């Protein structure tokens, strides 16, 4: 009999936060296979009762090495035996765990997994593409431009600017620049901008965050208004001062909002969910500019799985995570391919679903 697996860690800057999130999920669910993805990209089956400190020096003791075979019916292998989880709960923040890379691999081997699919995951990680998609869908958002070294002409909005890695999350690498020459210098000097940088106007606003889940029905959590640091950025340290980012100073949860603002955020969140193809449990970030709501970003695998936001309506962690797995099991179209009864014919799940429907 198979059971769910929880995959956490991964070769990304948010590796340590992924460990914290993964351990929370493992403890809430209990009977799962705990799969640790190391910073070097190796896979390991680890004990379910480990602490965060057990990962301080890398792979924990007594971990069993796994290999990943990218073929239908294979996937994660313990020696020569497939792990064969009934579904995988993804708890990897940033990098290949959240940007569609891992999702594409799991589609290839036929794993059912939580969260958005490959395309929606890639869109959520690409700030330039996501902003353009929201704008094309008619949703309010800040103007955002690609930073190209050698381009002496600034974008069509005034300074100061906020400069962000095009790909990445957790506020890592974000800078504020007073002029365009500083933006170009940052693009050349910061390693976080090696894969691209985007720039947008640095406006007077407050952050609003809300979690959304799409199973067993579309539902929205309480809204949070986190405080920003002195430099005006909602920073990595503020998000992750403690366990998974849920014990941090300056949280206003639930945020103080009038009925009109609450209705507007609910409506926008439904539209973002549809426009971005979101699934599972995600967090949507907004900017409140003197009453004008702007879609900022989406986090398809949020820290702590945004579990701390579910105080209204109150939903416990085990229910949240169990529902995520149930949603993955219920969605046939996410399986890339399956073998025929004779083990030879491979057909897409989309074709099978269309014939069954």
C-alpha positions in Angstrom: 0.0 0.0 0.0 1.4 3.3 -1.0 1.4 6.5 1.1 2.1 10.2 0.4 5.6 11.6 0.2 6.7 15.1 1.3 9.6 16.5 -0.8 11.5 19.4 0.8 14.9 21.1 0.6 16.3 21.6 -2.9 19.2 23.4 -4.5 17.9 27.0 -4.0 18.6 30.0 -1.8 15.4 29.2 0.2 16.8 25.7 1.0 16.7 26.2 4.8 13.2 27.6 4.8 12.1 24.6 2.7 13.4 22.3 5.5 11.3 24.1 8.1 8.2 23.9 5.9 8.8 20.3 5.0 9.2 19.3 8.7 5.9 21.1 9.6 4.1 19.1 6.9 5.6 15.8 7.9 4.7 16.3 11.5 1.1 17.3 10.7 0.5 14.4 8.3 2.4 11.7 10.2 2.5 8.6 8.0 4.5 9.8 4.9 7.7 9.2 3.2 10.1 12.1 4.0 12.2 12.9 0.9 15.0 15.4 1.4 16.5 17.1 -1.7 19.9 18.3 -0.8 21.6 21.5 -1.8 23.7 19.6 -4.3 20.6 18.0 -5.9 20.9 14.5 -4.3 17.8 12.7 -3.0 17.5 11.0 0.3 14.8 9.2 2.3 15.0 10.4 5.9 13.3 9.7 9.2 10.1 11.4 10.0 11.1 12.6 13.4 14.1 14.7 12.5 14.6 18.3 13.8 15.8 21.2 11.8 19.2 21.0 13.6 19.7 17.5 12.1 20.2 19.2 8.7 22.7 21.8 9.9 25.6 20.0 8.4 23.8 18.7 5.3 22.4 15.3 4.8 21.3 13.8 8.2 22.7 10.6 9.6 21.0 7.3 8.6 19.6 8.9 5.4 19.1 6.4 2.6 20.1 7.5 -0.8 17.5 7.7 -3.6 18.0 8.1 -7.3 15.7 9.8 -9.7 14.9 8.0 -12.9 13.0 10.2 -15.4 10.8 7.5 -17.0 7.1 6.7 -16.6 6.6 4.4 -13.6 10.1 5.0 -12.2 10.9 8.4 -10.5 12.4 8.1 -7.0 14.1 4.8 -6.5 15.4 3.2 -3.3 18.1 1.0 -4.8 16.1 -0.7 -7.6 12.7 -0.3 -6.1 10.4 2.6 -7.0 9.2 4.7 -4.1 5.8 5.0 -5.8 4.1 7.6 -3.6 0.3 7.9 -4.0 0.9 11.7 -4.3 3.7 14.1 -3.5 3.3 17.2 -1.3 5.8 19.7 -2.6 7.4 21.9 0.1 10.4 23.3 -1.9 10.7 27.0 -2.0 12.3 28.8 -4.9 14.6 27.5 -7.7 13.9 24.2 -9.4 11.4 23.1 -6.7 9.0 25.9 -7.4 9.7 27.2 -10.9 8.2 24.3 -12.8 11.4 22.2 -13.2 10.4 19.6 -10.5 6.8 19.8 -11.6 7.8 18.9 -15.1 9.9 15.9 -13.9 7.0 14.6 -11.8 4.7 15.0 -14.8 7.2 12.9 -16.8 7.3 10.0 -14.3 3.5 10.1 -13.6 3.6 11.4 -10.0 0.5 13.3 -8.8 1.7 16.3 -6.8 0.3 19.3 -5.0 0.3 22.9 -6.2 0.1 24.4 -9.7 1.4 22.5 -12.7 4.6 23.1 -14.6 3.4 26.1 -16.7 1.6 27.9 -13.9 4.6 27.3 -11.5 6.9 28.8 -14.1 4.7 31.8 -14.6 4.5 32.4 -10.8 8.3 32.4 -10.5 8.8 34.8 -13.4 8.0 38.3 -12.2 8.2 39.8 -15.6 5.8 37.3 -17.2 3.5 37.2 -14.2 3.1 41.0 -14.2 2.5 41.0 -18.0 -0.1 38.2 -17.6 -2.0 40.1 -14.9 -2.0 43.3 -16.9 -3.2 41.4 -20.0 -6.0 39.9 -17.9 -7.1 43.4 -17.0 -6.0 43.2 -13.3 -4.4 46.2 -11.7 -0.6 45.9 -11.2 2.4 48.1 -11.1 4.3 48.7 -14.4 7.3 46.4 -14.5 10.3 46.4 -16.9 13.2 44.2 -17.7 16.6 45.6 -16.8 19.1 45.4 -19.7 22.7 46.4 -19.1 23.7 49.0 -21.6 20.2 50.5 -21.9 20.8 54.1 -20.9 17.1 54.9 -21.1 15.1 54.4 -17.9 11.5 53.0 -18.1 8.5 55.2 -18.4 8.0 55.7 -14.7 9.7 57.8 -12.1 12.4 56.9 -9.6 13.0 55.7 -6.9 13.0 52.2 -8.3 12.7 48.8 -6.6 14.9 46.2 -8.3 14.1 42.5 -8.0 15.5 39.2 -9.3 13.3 38.2 -12.3 13.2 34.7 -10.8 13.2 33.9 -7.1 11.3 34.7 -4.0 11.5 35.4 -0.2 12.5 39.0 -0.9 16.1 37.8 -1.5 18.2 40.2 -3.6 15.7 43.0 -3.6 17.2 46.5 -3.7 15.9 50.1 -3.8 17.7 52.5 -6.2 17.4 56.3 -6.4 18.3 56.5 -10.0 18.7 54.5 -13.2 22.5 54.4 -13.1 22.3 52.6 -9.7 19.9 50.1 -11.2 22.3 49.2 -13.9 25.2 49.0 -11.5 23.2 46.6 -9.3 22.4 44.5 -12.4 26.1 44.1 -13.0 27.2 43.5 -9.5 24.6 41.3 -7.7 24.6 37.6 -8.2 20.9 37.5 -7.6 20.4 39.3 -11.0 22.4 36.8 -13.0 19.2 35.3 -14.5 17.6 38.7 -15.0 16.3 41.7 -13.1 13.1 43.6 -13.2 12.4 47.1 -12.0 9.2 48.8 -10.9 8.4 52.1 -9.2 8.9 52.2 -5.5 5.6 53.5 -4.3 4.2 54.4 -0.9 2.0 51.5 0.0 1.4 48.7 2.5 1.6 45.0 1.9 -1.4 42.8 2.1 -1.2 39.0 1.8 -3.8 36.3 1.6 -3.7 32.6 1.1 -6.1 30.8 -1.3 -6.9 27.2 -1.7 -8.8 25.5 -4.5 -10.0 22.3 -2.8 -12.5 21.1 -1.7 -13.7 24.5 -3.0 -12.2 27.9 -3.7 -11.5 29.5 -0.3 -9.6 32.5 1.0 -7.8 32.9 4.3 -7.6 35.9 6.6 -5.7 38.8 5.2 -2.4 39.9 6.7 -0.8 43.3 6.6 2.9 42.7 7.5 5.1 45.6 8.6 8.0 46.5 6.4 11.6 47.1 7.5 13.1 50.6 7.8 14.2 50.6 4.2 10.6 50.1 3.0 11.0 46.4 1.9 9.2 43.5 3.4 12.4 41.6 4.0 13.6 38.0 4.2 14.3 38.3 7.9 10.8 39.6 8.6 9.3 36.8 6.8 11.4 34.1 8.3 12.5 35.2 11.8 11.1 32.0 13.2 9.6 28.6 12.3 8.6 28.8 8.7 8.0 32.6 8.9 4.9 32.5 11.1 6.4 34.1 14.2 7.6 37.5 13.1 7.3 41.0 14.6 4.9 43.5 13.1 2.2 41.2 11.9 -1.3 42.7 11.6 -3.4 39.5 11.3 -6.2 39.8 10.5 -5.6 43.1 8.8 -7.8 46.1 9.5 -9.9 46.5 6.4 -13.3 47.9 5.6 -16.0 45.8 3.8 -15.2 47.4 0.5 -11.5 46.5 0.6 -12.3 43.0 1.7 -14.8 42.5 -1.2 -12.2 43.9 -3.6 -9.5 41.5 -2.4 -11.8 38.6 -2.6 -12.8 39.4 -6.2 -9.2 40.0 -7.2 -8.0 36.8 -5.6 -10.6 34.8 -7.6 -9.5 36.5 -10.8 -5.8 36.0 -10.1 -6.4 32.3 -9.4 -8.1 31.8 -12.7 -5.8 34.0 -14.8 -2.6 32.4 -13.4 -3.9 28.8 -13.4 -3.3 28.4 -9.7 -4.1 25.2 -7.8 -3.5 23.9 -4.3 -2.6 26.3 -1.5 -0.9 29.5 -2.7 -0.3 33.0 -1.3 -1.2 36.2 -3.3 0.5 39.4 -2.4 -1.0 42.8 -3.0 0.0 46.5 -2.6 -2.5 48.9 -1.0 -1.7 52.3 -2.4 -4.0 54.7 -0.5 -7.0 52.4 -1.2 -6.0 51.3 -4.7 -5.2 47.6 -4.7 -2.5 46.3 -7.0 -1.6 42.7 -7.7 2.1 42.3 -6.8 3.2 38.7 -6.8 2.0 35.1 -6.3 3.9 32.5 -4.2 2.9 29.0 -5.4 4.7 27.3 -2.5 4.6 29.8 0.4 6.6 29.5 3.5 4.9 27.4 6.2 2.4 26.6 3.4 0.8 29.9 4.6 -0.9 27.7 7.3 -0.7 30.5 9.9 -3.1 32.6 7.8 -6.0 30.2 8.2 -7.5 31.7 11.3 -10.7 32.9 9.6 -12.0 30.5 8.5 -10.0 28.4 11.1 -8.5 25.4 9.4 -5.8 23.2 11.1 -2.6 22.1 9.4 -3.5 18.5 9.0 -6.8 19.4 7.2 -5.0 21.8 4.9 -2.3 19.4 3.9 -4.6 16.4 3.6 -6.9 18.3 1.3 -3.9 19.3 -0.8 -3.1 15.6 -1.3 -6.8 14.7 -1.9 -6.8 17.4 -4.7 -3.7 16.0 -6.3 -5.3 12.5 -6.3 -8.5 13.8 -7.8 -6.9 15.4 -10.8 -6.3 12.9 -13.5 -5.0 15.4 -16.1 -1.8 16.0 -14.1 -0.4 12.5 -14.9 1.9 12.8 -17.9 1.5 9.3 -19.1 0.4 5.8 -18.0 1.2 2.3 -19.3 -1.4 0.2 -21.0 -2.5 -3.1 -19.6 0.3 -4.9 -21.4 2.9 -2.5 -20.1 3.9 -1.3 -23.6 1.4 1.4 -24.8 1.8 4.9 -23.4 -1.0 7.4 -23.7 -1.5 10.9 -22.3 -3.8 11.2 -19.3 -5.5 14.0 -21.2 -6.5 11.6 -24.0 -7.7 9.0 -21.4 -9.7 11.7 -19.6 -11.4 12.9 -22.7 -12.5 9.3 -23.6 -13.7 8.7 -20.1 -15.6 12.0 -20.0 
